Amino acid sequence: MPQPHHSGQRIKGEWTVSKVKIEAFLSNSTCSSGASLSKLLEEIEEEFGDKVEIVIYQGYNGLFEEYNLTALPAVVVEELIKIIGFCPSKESLVSALREVGVE
């Protein structure tokens, strides 16, 4: 498993991250979950701007196995939080971002 890298600083006992990496793994075929996740990521990018870096992978690749993912779609936030097999709600993804220090 990759080791997390935090591109932030510790302030008052908490991490404040300058830019959070969101990795999305989508199926090569068109499916409603993948389309929903793509739309959600666009909303997240609009809302959080330069606080997030979104990387989208189509299909299986080496990282899919490295992260021990088991189904698509999948979202990995800062190599720490994994959401596998469904498109999360916006609230869930925002909560994951808050968990890793996005304000």
DOMIMI-548981 format. One record per residue: x, y, z of N, C-alpha, C in turn; residue in one letter. Coordinates in pm, 1 decimal. Atoms other than C-alpha are relative to their C-alpha. Layout:
N
X/Y/Z/X/Y/Z/X/Y/Z/a;
...
// end
This chain:
103
85.4/-118.2/0.0/0.0/0.0/0.0/88.8/122.9/0.0/m;
-81.0/-121.3/1.7/138.3/342.4/-85.7/-4.4/70.8/134.2/p;
-3.5/-77.4/-123.9/244.4/556.2/207.0/-60.8/137.3/-25.7/q;
62.6/-130.1/20.1/31.9/869.2/248.5/103.0/111.5/6.9/p;
-83.7/-119.3/-5.4/198.2/1197.8/178.1/-93.3/117.2/28.4/h;
84.9/-112.8/-35.6/49.9/1502.1/341.6/68.0/127.7/-43.3/h;
-55.9/-125.0/49.4/109.9/1822.8/156.0/-57.1/115.8/80.7/s;
55.2/-103.3/-85.2/6.2/2030.2/451.5/88.3/24.4/119.7/g;
-75.1/-30.5/-120.8/115.4/2154.8/786.1/-88.2/-21.5/120.7/q;
73.7/23.6/-123.2/15.1/2087.5/1141.9/-17.6/132.9/72.6/r;
30.7/-124.0/-69.8/-157.7/2378.7/1313.4/-93.5/-32.8/115.5/i;
83.9/20.5/-118.4/-297.7/2367.4/1668.3/-45.4/-144.3/14.8/k;
32.3/140.1/-21.2/-284.1/1988.8/1679.9/-78.4/-65.5/-111.0/g;
75.8/58.0/109.8/-467.3/1936.2/1351.2/75.2/22.6/-129.9/e;
-61.4/-18.3/130.7/-358.3/1891.2/991.7/-81.2/99.8/-81.3/w;
61.3/-87.8/98.1/-432.5/2169.2/749.5/69.2/-32.5/-131.2/t;
-58.8/46.5/124.2/-376.8/2033.4/401.9/-18.2/106.4/-107.1/v;
7.9/-103.5/102.2/-295.0/2272.7/120.6/-69.9/-49.1/-126.4/s;
66.1/56.0/117.5/-413.1/2041.3/-161.3/-20.7/-149.5/23.3/k;
35.0/138.9/-24.2/-591.6/1708.1/-128.4/-16.4/-72.0/-133.8/v;
10.4/79.9/121.4/-556.9/1438.7/-392.1/-118.3/-95.2/10.6/k;
114.2/90.5/11.2/-876.7/1261.2/-492.3/23.7/-83.4/-125.4/i;
-17.5/88.8/113.7/-826.9/957.7/-713.4/-129.4/-76.3/-21.3/e;
123.5/70.1/33.3/-1131.4/817.5/-890.2/29.9/-108.4/-102.1/a;
-16.9/113.3/90.3/-1138.1/478.9/-1058.4/-136.4/-31.4/-59.3/f;
126.3/20.5/68.9/-1412.2/444.0/-1318.6/10.6/-117.2/-95.7/l;
6.6/110.5/94.8/-1519.9/155.2/-1538.8/24.7/51.8/-141.5/s;
-16.1/-36.3/140.7/-1427.7/157.1/-1907.7/-133.8/10.5/-70.2/n;
132.3/-5.4/59.7/-1792.8/99.7/-1989.5/-80.8/113.2/63.2/s;
86.3/-105.7/-52.4/-2059.1/361.6/-1946.7/-98.1/-61.2/99.7/t;
96.2/45.6/-100.4/-2250.3/305.4/-1625.0/-49.3/121.4/78.0/c;
59.1/-114.4/-69.5/-2473.5/527.3/-1417.0/83.1/43.6/119.9/s;
-82.6/-36.8/-115.6/-2245.5/512.1/-1110.5/120.7/82.0/-41.9/s;
-115.7/-73.9/50.2/-1945.5/628.0/-1312.0/-37.8/140.2/-45.3/g;
47.1/-130.8/45.6/-2144.0/910.3/-1471.7/-34.0/88.8/119.2/a;
34.4/-75.5/-120.7/-2276.0/1016.1/-1131.0/125.6/46.4/72.1/s;
-124.1/-36.1/-66.7/-1925.9/1011.1/-984.7/73.4/110.2/-76.3/l;
-64.3/-104.8/80.0/-1785.8/1218.8/-1271.9/-66.4/134.7/25.4/s;
73.9/-123.8/-25.6/-2058.8/1478.3/-1217.4/30.0/51.5/141.0/k;
-30.0/-38.2/-137.6/-1995.7/1477.9/-841.3/139.8/61.4/10.8/l;
-136.6/-52.4/-5.1/-1622.4/1531.6/-892.3/9.4/139.1/-62.4/l;
5.3/-134.6/58.0/-1697.5/1829.6/-1117.3/-52.3/99.8/102.5/e;
55.6/-87.2/-104.1/-1909.4/1978.7/-836.8/103.0/26.8/109.7/e;
-102.1/-13.9/-104.3/-1632.6/1914.6/-582.4/110.0/94.1/-47.4/i;
-104.9/-86.1/54.8/-1376.9/2079.2/-809.8/-45.4/145.9/-5.5/e;
53.8/-136.3/2.4/-1601.9/2383.6/-855.0/-4.4/60.0/140.8/e;
16.2/-48.6/-137.1/-1664.1/2412.7/-480.7/133.3/22.4/71.2/e;
-124.8/-6.4/-75.7/-1310.9/2349.9/-352.5/118.2/53.9/-79.8/f;
-102.8/-62.3/83.7/-1104.3/2479.6/-646.7/138.7/-56.9/18.3/g;
-139.8/41.6/-9.4/-731.8/2469.2/-585.4/33.3/-74.6/128.8/d;
-23.8/79.8/-121.2/-775.5/2284.4/-254.5/1.5/-149.6/-30.4/k;
3.7/140.8/37.9/-824.0/1957.3/-443.5/70.7/-22.3/-133.2/v;
-56.4/46.9/127.0/-640.8/1769.6/-716.5/-73.7/-128.8/-32.2/e;
80.2/116.1/36.5/-866.7/1524.0/-895.8/66.8/-72.6/-115.6/i;
-59.3/84.8/102.8/-718.6/1236.7/-1093.2/-99.8/-111.5/-28.5/v;
97.3/102.6/37.9/-949.7/1005.2/-1287.0/69.7/-106.7/-83.0/i;
-54.5/115.4/72.4/-844.8/658.2/-1402.1/-116.2/-77.2/-60.2/y;
100.1/83.3/65.7/-1046.2/456.2/-1651.9/45.1/-145.1/9.4/q;
-29.6/141.8/-7.7/-1055.2/83.3/-1580.6/101.9/-34.4/107.0/g;
-94.6/50.6/-99.3/-817.3/-125.6/-1377.3/141.8/41.5/-36.7/y;
-141.6/-29.2/21.6/-452.6/-28.2/-1334.2/76.4/-44.5/124.8/n;
-82.4/43.3/-112.0/-163.7/-93.0/-1096.6/-42.7/56.5/133.5/g;
43.5/-61.3/-126.4/-295.2/149.7/-836.2/-124.3/-67.3/56.2/l;
121.6/68.7/-43.8/-628.2/-32.9/-826.4/37.6/-116.5/91.0/f;
-45.1/113.5/-79.8/-448.0/-340.7/-698.9/79.4/45.3/122.0/e;
-82.5/-49.0/-110.4/-202.3/-144.6/-483.7/-85.5/49.7/116.4/e;
91.0/-49.3/-103.7/-490.7/18.3/-297.0/-93.3/-109.7/52.0/y;
88.2/111.9/-37.6/-662.2/-322.8/-263.8/-146.9/31.8/-23.9/n;
138.3/-29.1/35.1/-975.9/-193.2/-432.1/-62.4/-126.8/-56.7/l;
65.8/123.2/41.8/-1234.2/-458.4/-512.5/-112.9/22.0/-99.8/t;
110.4/-26.8/91.1/-1499.1/-286.0/-725.5/9.9/141.8/-53.2/a;
8.9/-133.3/58.5/-1563.5/10.3/-950.9/-143.6/47.0/9.7/l;
-98.6/-106.6/-14.4/-1634.2/291.7/-916.5/61.7/-0.8/140.0/p;
-66.8/-12.4/-129.8/-1393.7/370.6/-636.7/61.8/138.4/10.2/a;
-59.6/-130.2/-26.2/-1267.3/690.2/-478.3/99.8/-17.3/113.8/v;
-101.8/2.2/-105.4/-947.0/726.8/-277.4/36.9/145.4/28.2/v;
-30.9/-136.5/-41.2/-891.2/1048.9/-82.4/129.5/-1.2/79.5/v;
-130.8/-12.1/-66.4/-527.9/1126.0/11.8/57.5/-134.6/42.3/e;
-51.2/133.9/-26.8/-445.0/754.1/0.6/-46.9/-56.4/134.1/e;
46.4/40.1/-133.0/-635.8/722.2/330.7/-143.3/-49.9/0.6/l;
142.7/30.0/-6.9/-1010.9/715.5/276.6/-42.6/-63.1/-131.5/i;
41.9/72.3/119.2/-1159.7/465.5/33.5/-150.9/-18.3/-0.6/k;
142.6/23.6/20.5/-1511.9/451.0/-101.3/-6.7/-91.8/-121.9/i;
-10.6/102.6/103.2/-1559.1/136.2/-308.1/-137.0/-54.8/-39.1/i;
116.1/70.3/52.3/-1835.8/3.5/-530.1/-124.7/82.7/-23.5/g;
116.9/-85.6/22.9/-2072.9/299.8/-543.6/44.5/145.6/-5.6/f;
-26.4/-143.4/1.3/-2088.0/671.7/-602.4/-44.6/57.7/134.4/c;
39.1/-55.8/-130.3/-2079.5/847.6/-265.4/-90.1/122.2/-18.4/p;
76.5/-124.6/2.3/-2315.2/1129.1/-181.3/98.7/115.5/9.9/s;
-86.6/-117.5/-11.2/-2173.4/1478.5/-197.8/39.0/21.9/145.6/k;
-26.9/-19.3/-142.0/-2201.9/1498.7/181.0/109.4/-95.0/48.5/e;
-101.8/97.4/-40.4/-1993.8/1182.0/223.0/138.3/39.3/-50.1/s;
-129.5/-38.7/55.7/-1719.1/1305.1/-7.9/52.7/126.9/66.3/l;
-41.3/-121.6/-71.0/-1712.0/1649.0/155.9/47.4/-36.3/140.7/v;
-41.4/45.1/-133.0/-1692.3/1474.9/494.3/139.0/-63.4/-5.2/s;
-132.8/60.9/15.4/-1393.2/1272.0/370.6/106.7/108.1/-18.7/a;
-94.1/-110.3/20.2/-1224.7/1593.1/256.4/26.6/72.6/131.9/l;
-15.7/-65.9/-130.6/-1285.3/1753.1/595.6/86.5/-87.0/92.4/r;
-74.6/94.6/-82.2/-1142.7/1440.4/760.9/150.3/11.6/-22.6/e;
-144.1/-11.3/29.9/-808.6/1495.2/585.2/49.3/144.8/3.1/v;
-47.5/-135.1/-26.3/-797.3/1866.9/660.3/-42.2/111.2/-92.8/g;
46.7/-107.3/88.5/-973.3/2057.5/382.3/-99.6/85.5/75.6/v;
91.6/-91.9/-69.3/-1144.7/2365.5/518.0/-88.5/71.5/-97.3/e;
// end
